[in-house]
């Protein structure tokens, strides 16, 4: 039942199925907490199928897709997969364009360490990941490009779930125009985007087109939550949009249902835009549904380090019902701030000594290059 719409189910009952061991769902934790009418031997999972592994040291000829003998390329692994299988992509940069034509999960070993990359000449209109199946989940990886007018994730008539994905449009090669779409969904289906980061650092002199992070055309719905939308440099022509939706059928325009919550925007002209048949409607989500418009305070944008600094407004600003790996409230974006991460500054109190006339704090700062001052208030 993994279809990107599980939270809208009003009832769910899967009891009385002796051979049903695994149910594929959008979010296993949520389903376990909310859908209790299942047999004791049945459990929820987002990958009930087999696991197929891909590694930079793998081999398509001699590999069997196991963790000990992985394949070399993502596309070959997809071709060998069956419905509901999970493609586990190892650490490294995989410079290949892939087409997904079956219901699978595409998972990276590490959000920042697993990268799929497209590097083509300007105006090639290329697709890094092209989804042509009914339901596909993509998680824990970076989709990246340094080229113009392309798509990092392109889907037609599909249901897309993107979780913990960095969509990375880096500085254009050759001084191109800079217009592109990170996510493009066309011709039916829906998109559910959760805990993702849309990063655009293009600074081409000749930029003349607008950038749209998520472009939804003639689809059913889109939900974007707990995500960061960041543009380093606004394009020469205004019109940069975090979300654009458009639906046109038989001469009639309609509004695509869209939901935004717990998102951060920075550098965009519009948070959301759509055409209702008569007017272009721009929506500002700052202060709406726990969305904010602030600089996310990333570690080192110039060197493509998009982790959050400890004082980022995105820290602990995601859905409070979810927790990060360090046990704190969830952060916005695909790269949550992690305590004691050597890549980011994190003042830590290691100890406190209370005396009759004083309190002594033992404060550790791993990396103080970006800390100008530290204030302690009683």
FIDRENKOL-210549 format. One record per residue (C-alpha): residue in one letter; x, y negated, z. Coordinates in steps of 0.25 Angstrom, whole numbers, plus 2048, in hexadecimal, padded with zeros to 3 digits. Example, Ala and Ser with C-alpha at 12.3 -4.5 7.8 and 13.67 -1.06 7.14 Angstrom:
% FIDRENKOL-210549
A, 831, 812, 81F
S, 837, 804, 81D
//
This chain:
% FIDRENKOL-210549
X, 800, 800, 800
X, 80C, 7F7, 7FF
X, 806, 7EC, 7F6
X, 80A, 7DE, 7FC
X, 7FC, 7DD, 802
X, 7FC, 7E6, 80F
X, 7F9, 7DA, 818
X, 7EC, 7D8, 812
X, 7E7, 7E6, 814
X, 7DB, 7E6, 81E
X, 7DB, 7F5, 821
X, 7E5, 801, 81F
X, 7E3, 80F, 822
X, 7EC, 81A, 81E
X, 7E8, 825, 828
X, 7E6, 834, 824
X, 7F1, 835, 81A
X, 7FA, 841, 81E
X, 803, 83F, 813
X, 805, 830, 814
X, 812, 82D, 81A
X, 816, 81F, 815
X, 80D, 813, 811
X, 814, 809, 808
X, 810, 7FB, 80D
X, 815, 7EC, 80C
X, 81A, 7EB, 81A
X, 81C, 7F8, 823
X, 81D, 7F1, 830
X, 810, 7E9, 82D
X, 808, 7F5, 828
X, 80D, 7FD, 834
X, 808, 7F2, 83E
X, 7FB, 7F0, 837
X, 7F6, 7FD, 830
X, 7F5, 807, 83B
X, 7EB, 810, 834
X, 7F6, 81A, 82F
X, 7FA, 828, 833
X, 805, 82B, 83D
X, 80E, 831, 832
X, 80C, 825, 828
X, 814, 818, 828
X, 815, 80B, 820
X, 821, 808, 818
X, 825, 7FE, 80D
X, 82D, 809, 806
X, 826, 817, 807
X, 82E, 81B, 7FA
X, 83C, 820, 7F9
X, 849, 817, 7FA
X, 852, 815, 7EE
X, 85F, 80E, 7F1
X, 867, 805, 7E8
X, 876, 800, 7EB
X, 881, 7F9, 7E4
X, 889, 805, 7E6
X, 87E, 80E, 7E0
X, 87D, 816, 7D3
X, 871, 818, 7CA
X, 877, 824, 7C3
X, 87C, 82C, 7CF
X, 873, 826, 7DA
X, 866, 82C, 7DF
X, 861, 81F, 7E6
X, 863, 824, 7F4
X, 86A, 81B, 7FF
X, 877, 824, 7FD
X, 877, 824, 7EE
X, 86F, 817, 7E9
X, 86D, 812, 7DC
X, 874, 806, 7D6
X, 869, 7FD, 7D0
X, 85C, 7F9, 7D5
X, 855, 7FB, 7C8
X, 859, 809, 7C7
X, 854, 80C, 7D5
X, 847, 806, 7D1
X, 846, 80F, 7C5
X, 848, 81B, 7CE
X, 83E, 817, 7D9
X, 830, 81C, 7DB
X, 824, 815, 7E0
X, 826, 80F, 7EE
X, 835, 812, 7EE
X, 83E, 808, 7F4
X, 84B, 803, 7ED
X, 855, 7FF, 7F7
X, 860, 7F6, 7F1
X, 86D, 7F5, 7F9
X, 876, 7E9, 7FC
X, 87C, 7E2, 7F0
X, 878, 7D9, 7E3
X, 870, 7E1, 7D9
X, 870, 7D9, 7CC
X, 865, 7E0, 7C4
X, 857, 7DD, 7C0
X, 84D, 7E8, 7C4
X, 83F, 7EB, 7C0
X, 836, 7F2, 7CA
X, 82A, 7FA, 7C4
X, 826, 802, 7CF
X, 821, 801, 7DE
X, 82E, 800, 7E6
X, 835, 7F9, 7F1
X, 842, 7F1, 7ED
X, 84A, 7EF, 7FA
X, 858, 7E9, 7FD
X, 861, 7EE, 807
X, 863, 7DF, 80C
X, 85C, 7D3, 808
X, 868, 7CB, 807
X, 871, 7D6, 803
X, 869, 7DD, 7F8
X, 868, 7D4, 7EB
X, 862, 7D5, 7DE
X, 867, 7CB, 7D4
X, 864, 7C6, 7C6
X, 86F, 7BE, 7BF
X, 86A, 7BA, 7B0
X, 86C, 7AE, 7A7
X, 862, 7A2, 7A8
X, 853, 7A4, 7A3
X, 853, 7B3, 7A2
X, 846, 7B4, 7AA
X, 84B, 7C1, 7B0
X, 845, 7C9, 7BC
X, 84E, 7CE, 7C7
X, 844, 7D8, 7CD
X, 838, 7DA, 7C4
X, 82C, 7E2, 7CB
X, 822, 7E9, 7C1
X, 81B, 7F2, 7CC
X, 80F, 7F1, 7D5
X, 816, 7EF, 7E2
X, 825, 7EC, 7E5
X, 82C, 7E8, 7F2
X, 839, 7E1, 7F2
X, 840, 7DE, 7FF
X, 84E, 7DC, 806
X, 856, 7D6, 7FA
X, 85A, 7CA, 7F2
X, 855, 7C7, 7E4
X, 85F, 7BD, 7DE
X, 862, 7B6, 7D1
X, 86B, 7AA, 7CD
X, 864, 7A9, 7BF
X, 858, 7A0, 7BA
X, 84A, 7A3, 7B6
X, 849, 7B1, 7BC
X, 841, 7B9, 7C6
X, 847, 7C0, 7D2
X, 83A, 7C8, 7D4
X, 830, 7C9, 7C9
X, 823, 7D2, 7CA
X, 817, 7D4, 7C1
X, 80A, 7DA, 7C6
X, 811, 7DF, 7D2
X, 810, 7DE, 7E2
X, 81D, 7D9, 7E7
X, 822, 7D9, 7F5
X, 82F, 7D1, 7F8
X, 834, 7D2, 806
X, 842, 7CD, 80B
X, 846, 7C9, 7FD
X, 84F, 7BD, 7FA
X, 84C, 7B7, 7EC
X, 859, 7B0, 7E9
X, 85A, 7A6, 7DD
X, 868, 7A1, 7DD
X, 86F, 796, 7D6
X, 86C, 797, 7C7
X, 877, 79B, 7BD
X, 87A, 792, 7B2
X, 872, 786, 7B7
X, 865, 78C, 7B3
X, 857, 786, 7B5
X, 854, 78D, 7C2
X, 845, 791, 7C0
X, 842, 79F, 7C5
X, 838, 7A7, 7CE
X, 83D, 7B0, 7D9
X, 830, 7B8, 7D9
X, 827, 7B9, 7CE
X, 81A, 7C1, 7CE
X, 811, 7C2, 7C2
X, 804, 7C9, 7BD
X, 7FE, 7CF, 7CA
X, 803, 7D4, 7D7
X, 807, 7CD, 7E3
X, 814, 7C9, 7EB
X, 817, 7CA, 7FA
X, 824, 7C3, 7FD
X, 828, 7C3, 80C
X, 835, 7BF, 813
X, 83C, 7BB, 806
X, 845, 7B0, 802
X, 845, 7A8, 7F5
X, 852, 7A1, 7F4
X, 855, 797, 7E8
X, 863, 791, 7E8
X, 863, 78C, 7D9
X, 86A, 77F, 7D6
X, 86B, 77E, 7C7
X, 86C, 770, 7C2
X, 862, 774, 7B6
X, 857, 779, 7BE
X, 84A, 775, 7B7
X, 840, 780, 7BC
X, 839, 782, 7C9
X, 83C, 78E, 7D2
X, 830, 797, 7D7
X, 834, 7A1, 7E2
X, 827, 7AA, 7E0
X, 81F, 7A9, 7D4
X, 811, 7B0, 7D4
X, 80A, 7B1, 7C7
X, 7FC, 7B8, 7C4
X, 7FE, 7C1, 7D1
X, 7F5, 7C4, 7DC
X, 7FC, 7BE, 7E9
X, 809, 7BA, 7EF
X, 80D, 7BA, 7FE
X, 81A, 7B3, 802
X, 81E, 7B4, 811
X, 82A, 7B1, 81A
X, 833, 7AD, 80E
X, 83C, 7A2, 80B
X, 83C, 799, 7FE
X, 849, 791, 7FD
X, 84E, 788, 7F1
X, 85B, 782, 7F3
X, 85A, 778, 7E8
X, 84C, 774, 7E2
X, 84C, 775, 7D3
X, 84D, 769, 7CA
X, 83E, 76A, 7C6
X, 835, 76A, 7D2
X, 82B, 776, 7D3
X, 833, 781, 7DC
X, 828, 78A, 7E2
X, 829, 795, 7EC
X, 81C, 79B, 7E7
X, 815, 799, 7DA
X, 808, 7A1, 7D7
X, 800, 7A0, 7CA
X, 7F4, 7A9, 7C6
X, 7EE, 7A7, 7B8
X, 7E4, 7B1, 7B2
X, 7DB, 7AF, 7A6
X, 7DC, 7A0, 7A6
X, 7D9, 79F, 7B6
X, 7E3, 79B, 7C0
X, 7E2, 7A1, 7CE
X, 7EA, 7A0, 7DB
X, 7F3, 7AC, 7DF
X, 7F1, 7AF, 7EE
X, 7FE, 7AB, 7F5
X, 802, 7AB, 803
X, 80E, 7A4, 80A
X, 813, 7A5, 818
X, 820, 7A3, 821
X, 828, 79E, 815
X, 833, 794, 814
X, 834, 78B, 808
X, 840, 781, 804
X, 843, 77A, 7F8
X, 836, 77D, 7F0
X, 82C, 773, 7EA
X, 820, 77C, 7ED
X, 81E, 787, 7F6
X, 813, 78D, 7EE
X, 80C, 789, 7E1
X, 801, 78E, 7D8
X, 7F8, 789, 7CD
X, 7E9, 78A, 7D0
X, 7E4, 787, 7C1
X, 7E3, 778, 7C3
X, 7EE, 774, 7CC
X, 7FC, 778, 7D1
X, 7FB, 77B, 7E0
X, 807, 779, 7E8
X, 807, 77F, 7F6
X, 810, 77A, 802
X, 812, 785, 80C
X, 81A, 77D, 816
X, 813, 77F, 824
X, 809, 789, 81E
X, 809, 798, 822
X, 816, 796, 82A
X, 81E, 791, 81D
X, 828, 787, 81E
X, 830, 77E, 815
X, 83E, 77C, 81B
X, 84D, 77F, 817
X, 84F, 78E, 81B
X, 85D, 78B, 81F
X, 864, 797, 818
X, 872, 79B, 81C
X, 87A, 797, 80F
X, 872, 794, 802
X, 87E, 790, 7FB
X, 884, 79E, 7FC
X, 877, 7A5, 7FB
X, 875, 7A9, 80A
X, 866, 7A8, 80C
X, 866, 7AD, 81A
X, 85F, 7A4, 824
X, 866, 79C, 82E
X, 862, 79D, 83D
X, 85B, 790, 83D
X, 853, 792, 830
X, 845, 78E, 831
X, 842, 79C, 82A
X, 847, 7A3, 836
X, 83C, 7AA, 83F
X, 832, 7A2, 835
X, 82C, 7AF, 82E
X, 820, 7B7, 832
X, 821, 7B8, 841
X, 81B, 7C6, 841
X, 828, 7CB, 83A
X, 835, 7CC, 840
X, 843, 7CB, 83A
X, 84D, 7D6, 83C
X, 853, 7CF, 848
X, 846, 7CF, 84F
X, 843, 7C0, 84D
X, 837, 7BA, 846
X, 838, 7BC, 837
X, 83F, 7B2, 82F
X, 83A, 7AD, 821
X, 842, 7B2, 815
X, 849, 7BE, 811
X, 856, 7BC, 819
X, 852, 7BA, 828
X, 85B, 7B4, 832
X, 862, 7BF, 83A
X, 868, 7BC, 847
X, 877, 7BF, 848
X, 878, 7BF, 838
X, 887, 7BA, 836
X, 882, 7B3, 829
X, 87A, 7A9, 830
X, 87C, 7A0, 83D
X, 874, 7A5, 849
X, 877, 79F, 857
X, 875, 7AA, 860
X, 874, 7AA, 870
X, 87C, 7B5, 875
X, 87A, 7B2, 883
X, 875, 7A9, 88E
X, 87B, 7A7, 89C
X, 872, 79F, 8A6
X, 879, 798, 8B1
X, 873, 78F, 8BC
X, 877, 782, 8B5
X, 879, 787, 8A6
X, 875, 790, 89B
X, 880, 796, 892
X, 87D, 79B, 884
X, 886, 7A4, 87C
X, 883, 7A0, 86E
X, 889, 7A7, 862
X, 888, 7A0, 854
X, 88D, 7AA, 849
X, 88F, 7A0, 83E
X, 88E, 791, 842
X, 891, 78B, 834
X, 883, 786, 832
X, 880, 782, 841
X, 883, 773, 843
X, 87E, 773, 851
X, 878, 77C, 85C
X, 86E, 776, 866
X, 869, 77C, 873
X, 85D, 777, 87A
X, 859, 77A, 888
//
